């Protein structure tokens, strides 16, 4: 029991640290980025989206161990990591993206911090199952889902409506969202399952108390 309590306290301390970092990141974004937009300390901003392109035929040369070589044309999929722009509208979009990221980090780490704080101060196994933690786990699930869908929606808007054209080695490519990121919805479903298992523990505790 003491070892378990020690682990819970360590987890609480860890998520408390992450919570503080998310608060600092959110505060820094809210304060410094608008000042940068107004004062103009930096005339550019970086947009980061999960995007991939259609396959592109490019010349490829490579040599493998054993002198096996290839020289010809290969299919390459381009995955831009970021876009740098000086346009005020896109710089404001980058600001909103940072706000969304730190807001989600703030709310999620706060829920984890509160969950492990509740567990670490519990004196008996019966007190480990409380309704407030069930609601916190569900909040984590829906915040995660909201952020995944938000990121995907922004990628859709950017790739289909905001990018006019993009060239790689003189060839026009077409961007589209990275649909693989939608697999993150699995983490939402898994968290919901954990919440329901936790709720079942609450019901078992209540039934055992009624039996006693």
CORQUIWO-V750522 format. One record per pair of residues at least 6 apart in sequence whose C-alpha atoms are under 7 Angstrom apart, sorted by the first residue. I is the first residue (numbers start at 1). J is the second residue. Records with the same first field share a line. If there is no record, write none. Layout:
# CORQUIWO-V750522
I=J + J
This chain:
# CORQUIWO-V750522
5=120
8=116 + 119 + 120
9=120
11=116
12=113 + 116 + 117
15=109 + 112 + 113
16=113
18=109
19=106 + 109 + 110
22=102 + 105 + 106
23=106
25=102
26=99 + 102 + 103
29=98 + 99
33=95
36=42
43=86
44=84 + 85 + 86
45=84 + 85 + 86 + 91 + 94
46=82 + 83 + 84 + 85 + 94
47=82 + 83 + 84 + 94
48=81 + 82 + 83
49=81 + 82 + 155
50=155 + 177 + 178
51=79 + 80 + 155 + 175 + 176 + 177 + 178
52=77 + 78 + 79 + 80 + 175 + 176 + 177 + 178
53=77 + 78 + 79 + 173 + 174 + 175 + 176
54=77 + 173 + 174 + 175
55=75 + 76 + 77
56=75 + 76 + 77
57=73 + 74 + 75 + 76
58=73 + 74 + 75 + 76
59=72 + 73 + 74
60=71 + 72 + 73 + 74
61=70 + 71 + 72
62=69 + 70 + 71
63=69 + 70
104=143 + 147
108=140
111=136 + 140
115=133
119=128
122=128
126=205
129=198 + 201 + 202
130=202
134=195 + 198 + 199
137=191 + 195
138=192 + 195
141=188 + 191 + 192
142=188
144=188
145=185 + 188
148=182 + 184
152=177
155=177
156=176 + 177
159=175 + 176 + 177
160=176
165=172
166=172 + 173
167=173
